[in-house]
């Protein structure tokens, strides 16, 4: 009888996402073998769309893999590789980061001994995000020699409070591949607003920005939406989902991320993200809480892996902060960042505030840092079981 492999792993929540965390040395070194194993861990591809025979939970927010190792870079403590696993296809998209799970990287690195930390106070973990070649600094609370996971920090989209983890995304805009700023690479087309000619929709303005992850911003009204929609208003509407994917895939081609729209859909489903924004309006969040216009600067919604996200992706928040800080984008046209660089936006699960440090240098806008707070918690630790090949 075929036996199962036994692989050390930790199942963690980071922000509004969950994923299976591994140390690199515990996985196969051969990329193809590693990919097959990780797909089986998550339970993909699942023709029923449920991931019943794996650790995934049949949503884009819970079908994720994180691989960590000690970094050889002098400016980083750990290397962090993220994989977004498709539910119904044998695809792991390694093209982008997960900002939410970035919150859990520091706690995981400390708890596994990759990084030394003070017994009490705050540990600083310097993270090299290997997918997008960017640095993240995580400020992790410590108590009695352990990561402090319990606390009173509340995050809309997460049912229970926990300890606050502060994140700084350094120089989050696109670069030339070595982690250094490349000026206008934040806007791959060189424009703050482009026009996409979308089949079935016509010409639509869009901001194509590469900050956190490649992201496409459009005005909600151009999609026939108000900006107050929840998942139930969108995800059962096949026509709307197809339209959103048409905009997303066309934007991917315009950004130079895919040669064709078909390639963007089949081989690069994780990035770029498509987000739509609108001016403040009252709505009821998914937990029944009322969000009033005066409590937010704008409305924002984002699609992830083909459906509307239940809250906001962490990298989507980074892109929102960057775009709000730069005049002339779709986002700043709706809600320019305040004097402190912060912007508050309403998402399907509630409200989030993010901030950016941006400045114009020699005619080019540069975003040096985006700050946000999230929380993280270990849900289970031990081993995952995977059927051995053959």
C-alpha positions in Angstrom: 0.0 0.0 0.0 1.3 3.4 -0.9 2.5 5.3 2.1 2.1 9.0 2.9 5.0 11.5 3.3 5.2 13.4 6.6 6.4 17.0 6.2 6.8 19.6 8.9 4.4 22.5 8.4 2.5 25.2 10.2 -1.0 26.3 9.2 -1.2 30.1 9.8 -3.5 33.0 9.5 -2.0 36.2 8.3 -4.3 39.2 8.0 -7.5 38.0 6.2 -5.7 35.0 4.6 -4.6 31.5 5.6 -1.8 29.4 4.3 0.5 26.4 4.9 4.0 27.5 5.9 7.1 25.4 5.2 10.9 25.7 5.7 12.6 25.4 2.4 14.9 22.6 3.5 11.9 20.4 4.3 10.7 20.4 0.7 12.1 18.7 -2.4 14.9 20.7 -4.1 13.6 19.7 -7.6 11.1 22.5 -8.6 8.8 20.1 -10.5 8.7 17.6 -7.6 8.1 20.4 -5.1 5.2 21.8 -7.2 3.5 18.4 -7.4 3.8 18.0 -3.7 2.5 21.5 -2.8 -0.5 21.1 -5.1 -1.3 17.8 -3.3 -0.9 19.5 0.1 -3.5 22.1 -0.8 -5.8 19.6 -2.6 -5.5 21.0 -6.1 -6.7 20.6 -8.8 -10.1 19.7 -7.5 -12.8 19.3 -10.2 -15.4 19.8 -7.5 -13.9 23.1 -6.5 -13.9 22.2 -2.8 -10.3 21.1 -2.0 -11.8 18.5 0.4 -8.7 16.3 0.1 -6.2 18.9 1.1 -5.4 21.9 3.3 -7.0 24.5 1.0 -10.5 25.9 1.9 -11.8 26.5 -1.6 -11.2 30.3 -1.7 -8.4 32.4 -3.1 -7.7 33.7 0.5 -7.1 30.1 1.8 -5.4 28.4 -1.1 -1.8 29.6 -0.4 1.7 28.3 0.2 4.6 30.1 2.0 8.2 28.9 1.9 10.8 30.4 4.2 14.6 30.1 4.5 17.4 32.0 6.1 18.6 34.8 3.8 22.1 35.3 2.5 21.4 39.0 1.8 23.0 41.4 4.2 19.9 43.6 4.4 17.5 40.7 5.1 17.0 38.0 7.7 14.7 35.6 5.8 13.8 34.9 2.2 10.0 34.6 1.7 8.5 32.8 -1.3 4.7 32.9 -1.9 2.6 30.6 -4.0 -1.0 31.2 -4.9 -2.6 27.9 -5.7 -5.4 27.6 -8.2 -8.4 25.6 -6.9 -9.5 23.8 -10.1 -6.3 23.7 -12.2 -2.8 22.3 -11.6 -1.3 25.8 -11.3 0.7 27.5 -8.6 1.2 31.2 -9.5 4.6 32.5 -8.2 4.3 35.9 -9.9 3.3 38.0 -6.9 3.2 38.4 -3.1 0.5 38.0 -0.5 0.5 41.1 1.6 -1.8 39.4 4.2 0.4 36.4 4.7 3.4 38.7 4.9 2.1 39.4 8.4 2.7 35.8 9.4 6.2 35.6 8.0 7.9 37.4 10.9 6.1 35.3 13.6 6.9 32.1 11.8 10.5 33.0 11.3 10.9 33.7 15.0 9.0 30.6 16.2 11.1 28.3 14.0 14.4 29.8 15.1 15.3 31.4 11.8 15.5 34.8 13.5 16.6 35.7 17.0 14.2 37.9 19.0 14.2 39.7 22.4 12.3 38.0 25.2 10.0 41.0 25.5 9.2 44.1 23.5 9.2 44.2 19.7 11.3 42.1 17.3 12.2 43.5 13.9 12.3 40.9 11.1 13.8 42.0 7.8 12.1 40.0 5.0 13.2 39.6 1.4 10.1 39.0 -0.7 11.6 36.7 -3.3 8.6 36.8 -5.8 8.8 40.5 -6.4 12.3 41.1 -5.1 11.3 43.6 -2.4 12.0 44.2 1.2 9.4 44.1 4.0 10.1 45.0 7.6 7.9 43.3 10.2 7.6 44.5 13.8 6.5 41.5 15.9 5.4 41.8 19.5 7.2 39.5 22.0 6.3 38.4 25.5 8.2 35.9 27.8 10.4 34.7 25.0 7.4 33.9 22.6 5.7 35.7 19.8 2.7 37.4 21.4 -0.3 36.4 19.3 -3.2 37.4 21.6 -4.2 41.1 21.9 -7.0 43.6 21.4 -6.1 44.7 17.8 -9.2 44.3 15.7 -9.0 43.7 11.9 -12.1 44.0 9.8 -12.5 40.6 8.0 -11.2 38.6 11.0 -13.7 37.6 13.7 -11.4 37.7 16.7 -8.9 40.3 18.0 -5.2 39.5 18.2 -1.8 41.2 18.7 -0.9 43.9 16.2 1.9 43.3 13.8 3.2 46.4 12.0 4.5 46.0 8.4 6.6 48.4 6.3 6.8 47.7 2.6 10.0 49.4 1.4 10.2 50.8 -2.1 7.2 48.8 -3.1 7.1 50.0 -6.7 8.4 47.8 -9.6 12.2 47.8 -10.2 14.8 46.5 -12.6 15.1 43.1 -10.8 17.8 43.8 -8.1 15.5 45.4 -5.6 16.5 48.9 -6.4 14.1 51.6 -7.7 13.8 52.0 -11.4 12.1 55.4 -11.6 9.1 55.1 -13.9 8.7 51.4 -13.5 5.9 52.0 -11.1 3.7 52.8 -14.1 4.7 50.1 -16.7 3.2 52.1 -19.6 4.6 55.4 -18.4 1.1 56.8 -17.9 -0.8 57.4 -14.7 -4.1 56.8 -16.6 -4.4 54.5 -19.7 -7.4 53.7 -21.8 -8.2 50.0 -22.4 -10.5 49.0 -25.2 -12.5 46.2 -23.5 -14.7 43.8 -25.6 -18.3 44.3 -24.6 -17.6 47.4 -22.6 -15.7 49.8 -24.8 -13.0 52.3 -23.9 -12.3 52.5 -20.1 -9.8 54.5 -18.1 -7.5 52.6 -15.9 -4.4 53.2 -13.7 -1.9 50.4 -14.3 0.5 50.5 -11.3 3.1 48.0 -10.0 3.3 48.6 -6.3 3.0 45.7 -3.8 1.7 43.6 -6.7 0.8 44.7 -10.3 -2.7 46.2 -9.9 -5.3 47.7 -12.3 -7.6 50.4 -10.9 -10.8 51.4 -12.6 -13.8 53.6 -11.6 -16.6 51.3 -10.3 -19.2 53.1 -12.5 -17.4 52.0 -15.7 -18.1 48.4 -14.7 -21.7 49.2 -13.9 -21.1 49.0 -10.1 -21.6 51.3 -7.2 -18.5 50.4 -5.2 -20.6 49.1 -2.2 -20.9 45.6 -3.5 -20.2 42.5 -1.3 -19.2 39.0 -2.5 -22.8 37.9 -2.9 -23.5 40.7 -5.3 -20.7 39.8 -7.7 -19.5 36.2 -7.4 -22.7 34.6 -8.6 -22.9 36.8 -11.6 -21.0 35.0 -14.4 -21.3 37.9 -16.8 -19.8 40.3 -14.4 -16.9 37.9 -13.5 -16.2 37.4 -17.2 -16.2 41.2 -17.8 -13.8 41.7 -14.8 -11.4 39.0 -16.2 -11.6 40.7 -19.6 -10.5 44.0 -18.1 -7.8 42.3 -15.9 -6.3 40.2 -18.7 -6.3 43.2 -21.1 -4.5 45.2 -18.5 -2.0 42.4 -18.0 -1.1 42.6 -21.7 -0.8 46.4 -21.5 1.5 46.1 -18.5 3.8 43.6 -20.4 3.0 40.8 -18.0 1.4 38.5 -20.6 1.6 38.2 -24.4 -2.1 37.6 -24.8 -5.3 37.8 -22.7 -5.5 34.0 -22.8 -2.1 33.6 -21.4 -3.0 36.1 -18.6 -6.1 34.1 -17.7 -4.6 30.6 -17.9 -1.0 31.0 -16.7 -1.1 34.2 -14.6 -4.3 34.3 -12.6 -2.8 35.8 -9.4 -1.5 39.0 -10.9 -2.2 41.6 -11.9 -5.2 42.3 -9.6 -8.2 44.3 -10.7 -9.7 46.8 -8.2 -12.5 49.3 -8.6 -12.9 52.4 -6.5 -15.6 55.0 -5.8 -16.4 58.0 -3.7 -17.6 57.3 -0.1 -21.1 56.0 0.3 -22.9 54.2 3.2 -23.2 50.4 3.1 -23.5 47.4 5.4 -20.4 45.3 5.6 -20.5 41.5 5.4 -20.7 41.1 9.2 -23.7 43.5 9.4 -21.8 46.5 10.6 -22.8 49.8 9.1 -20.0 51.8 7.3 -20.8 55.5 7.1 -19.4 57.8 4.4 -17.8 60.0 7.0 -15.6 57.2 8.3 -13.9 56.6 5.0 -12.2 58.5 2.2 -13.2 56.1 -0.6 -14.7 52.7 -1.5 -12.4 50.0 -2.8 -13.0 46.4 -3.9 -10.6 43.9 -5.5 -10.8 40.7 -7.5 -8.6 37.8 -6.6 -8.3 34.6 -8.6 -11.4 35.3 -10.6 -13.8 36.4 -7.8 -14.4 39.4 -5.6 -12.2 39.2 -2.4 -14.0 39.1 0.9 -12.0 42.0 2.3 -8.9 43.5 0.7 -5.7 41.9 -0.3 -2.6 43.2 1.6 -0.8 44.0 -1.6 -4.0 45.7 -2.9 -3.8 48.0 0.1 -0.2 48.7 -0.7 -1.2 49.7 -4.3 -4.1 51.8 -3.0 -1.7 53.7 -0.7 0.8 54.3 -3.5 -1.8 55.3 -6.1 -3.6 57.7 -3.6 -0.3 59.4 -2.9 0.5 60.2 -6.5 -1.6 62.9 -8.3 -3.3 62.0 -11.5 -4.2 58.4 -10.9 -7.7 56.9 -10.8 -7.3 56.4 -7.0 -6.0 59.9 -6.2 -8.7 61.4 -8.4 -11.3 59.8 -6.1 -9.4 60.2 -2.8 -6.0 61.8 -2.6 -3.9 60.8 0.4 -4.0 63.2 3.4 -1.2 65.3 4.6 0.0 62.4 6.7 0.0 60.1 3.6 -2.8 58.0 4.9 -6.1 57.0 3.2 -9.1 55.1 4.8 -11.1 52.9 2.5 -14.2 50.8 2.9 -14.0 47.2 1.7 -16.6 44.4 1.9 -15.7 43.4 5.4 -15.2 46.9 6.9 -12.6 49.7 6.9 -8.8 49.7 6.6 -6.3 52.6 6.9 -2.9 52.5 5.1 -0.2 55.1 4.7 2.5 55.9 2.2 5.7 58.0 2.2 5.8 59.4 -1.4 7.7 62.3 -3.0 8.4 63.7 -6.4 12.1 63.4 -7.3 13.5 64.8 -10.6 10.0 64.7 -12.2 9.3 61.1 -11.1 7.2 60.1 -8.2 8.7 57.6 -5.8 7.0 55.7 -3.0 9.6 54.9 -0.4 7.4 53.1 2.2 3.9 51.8 2.7 2.7 51.1 6.3 -0.1 49.0 7.6 -1.1 46.9 10.6 -2.4 43.4 10.5 -2.4 40.4 12.9 -1.3 36.8 12.6 -1.7 33.5 14.5 -0.6 29.9 14.4 -3.7 27.7 13.8 -2.0 24.3 13.8 1.6 23.1 13.8 3.0 19.6 13.2 3.1 17.8 9.9 1.1 17.6 6.7 0.5 14.2 5.1 0.9 13.8 1.4 0.6 10.5 -0.6 4.0 9.4 -1.9 4.4 9.5 -5.7 4.0 6.1 -7.4 
